[in-house]
């Protein structure tokens, strides 16, 4: 078998590494299986897997913590374990999955939501209880939350009059949501004329944000700015404001996070005044790093374990139009192989770790 494989590689002119068994990855996607962001996230990961010759399987947790844990058990106790398990610390599930993984031989990578400070301390105090992490790839959520409010305020002319603000955060047990909220509050401290009337947790849901916004509008009819930690909550709030005759982008300015086609189109149309997006790409970059790890280029070769990528970037109308066109193409037309460290010098550093990729 080895001789036959060697002969096939030499005859086809393929590098020997390419003939090795494909690295297998399971992604425990915490989102809904019909949720625009998380489906797009998986799609980008799959494009990377296809480019890199990897085997990727995605299972959806449907935003249920217990379901995610059941899926993790099934993967880790199954007959055919993957080489890698990619997980998200949504609803604080990561430590329990790390505990379940101990001794399994499956390598773990966290994306999007890293461990909280308390979780990290607890794990460090009992290292034998938990499987180690290869690393964590998280976005610049705090900075995005900050920039979103900063740009939103800057979109209004300065009159010296107080400006009223409503904020829609995601889920209180999601680190990314907490960080975006922290960034928003950091920006708020720089604008004493902006008054945050209320922050509510919309659970990432359009319907819930719509219902919340209807009540908040009765309480605070003079609101001019709406900050939202994702696009679905922004659209739900927008619907409530439109129901009383207010025009988004004129009477009330809205901001959002995500680069769904609907959000991009709303930015083109001016209904969203500020949009931050690009964090759907984190899973794809994780696949590049896992591909290299499987080829012997260990992820921690630079001594790092926590990577904070500047994936969230401001999207103006022109960029939104360009991203709309690219979103219809597989993996945004990204050549993932050109980002791999394979065949490069020891000082090679992944470009997506330090700069946002300009699609």
Secondary structure, 3 states (H helix, E strand, C coil): CHHHHHHHHHHHCCCHHHHCCCCEEEEEECCCCCCHHHHHHHHHHHHHHHHHCCEEEEEECCCCHHHHHHHHHHHHHCCCCCCEEEECCHHHCHHHHHHHHCCCCCEEEEEECCCCHHHHHHHHHCHHHCCCEEEEEEECHHHHHHHHHHHHHHCCCCCCCCEEEEEEECCCCCHHHHHHHHHHHHHHCCCCCEEEEEEEECCCCHHHHHHHHHHHHHHCCCEEEEEECCHHHHHHHHHHHHCCCCCECCCEEEEEECCCHHHHHHHHHCCCCEEEECHHHHHHHHHHHHHHHHCCCCHHHHCCCEEEECCCEECCHHHHHHHHHHHCCHHHHCCHHHHCCCCCCCCCCCHHHCCCCCC
